[in-house]
Structure formats: C-alpha cells, structure tokens
Amino acid sequence: MGGKQIVGAVVGTVAKVVIAAVALMFIYRYSIMAYEYGYRIFGEEAVDAEPGRDVSIEIRDGDSAAQIGELMEQKGLIRDAKLFVIQEKLSGPEDGIAPGVYELNTAMTIEEMLEILSKSGEETDTEE
C-alpha cells in the first residue's frame, strides 16, 4: 500500500467517526428534548404556586385552540401555547371550549383550566 492510500484510508475513517459522533450527539440531544416535551404534555405543573393570581380572559365563538393558547400564554396562565393545543386535543372537552369570559388562576394546571373552559354553557346557579 502506498503512502497516499494509507493517508486516504485514515482520513476516511476519521471522517466516518466524526460524522457518526455528530449524528449520535444530535440523536441524544433531540431524544432528551422530545422526552421532556412529552413528559410536559401529561405532567405540566401550574405557572405559579398557590395562591397564584387571578386572570380574566375572553374566549370568542370560533377561537381556535391555538388562538386561546396564545392568549393564555400572553396573559401568563401557561408557559407554552403549543403544549396547550396538544393537551386540548388529547384531554380537552368533547364539545370543545365554550365562548365566554373566564376567571382563571396562574396556580391552575392546564387540565383544570380546560375543565373550566368547557363549562360556559352549563348552568352555574346553585339555587334550587
């Protein structure tokens, strides 16, 4: 084997090792990110601890889950509007989110907020 062939083989091997290392690094990094995001879908905690702060929001007829999520993120009720959309699709109310004005709290989880956002059409009178 000539000197050029040996150098070529070594450079080729080093290049393959570097490419494999970079690929593994990306796979590892994005696997962790995907796991953390998936965990947050089912275990996202409230933005604030008790007692939190009350925030009023208005949901209009025809607002999408993405629009509602953006509004809630802007108001500080949730951390991630995209996560809200996924949670709404997975565990949201069957009839969707009802339009209305809601008083939510930053100490509520998204599941608790979704439960409240689905009750606008229901009677809330406790008088019998």
Secondary structure as GFF3:
##gff-version 3
##sequence-region A 1 128
A	DSSP	alpha_helix	3	43	.	.	.	ID=ss1
A	DSSP	beta_strand	54	59	.	.	.	ID=ss2
A	DSSP	alpha_helix	65	74	.	.	.	ID=ss3
A	DSSP	alpha_helix	81	91	.	.	.	ID=ss4
A	DSSP	beta_strand	100	105	.	.	.	ID=ss5
A	DSSP	alpha_helix	110	117	.	.	.	ID=ss6
###
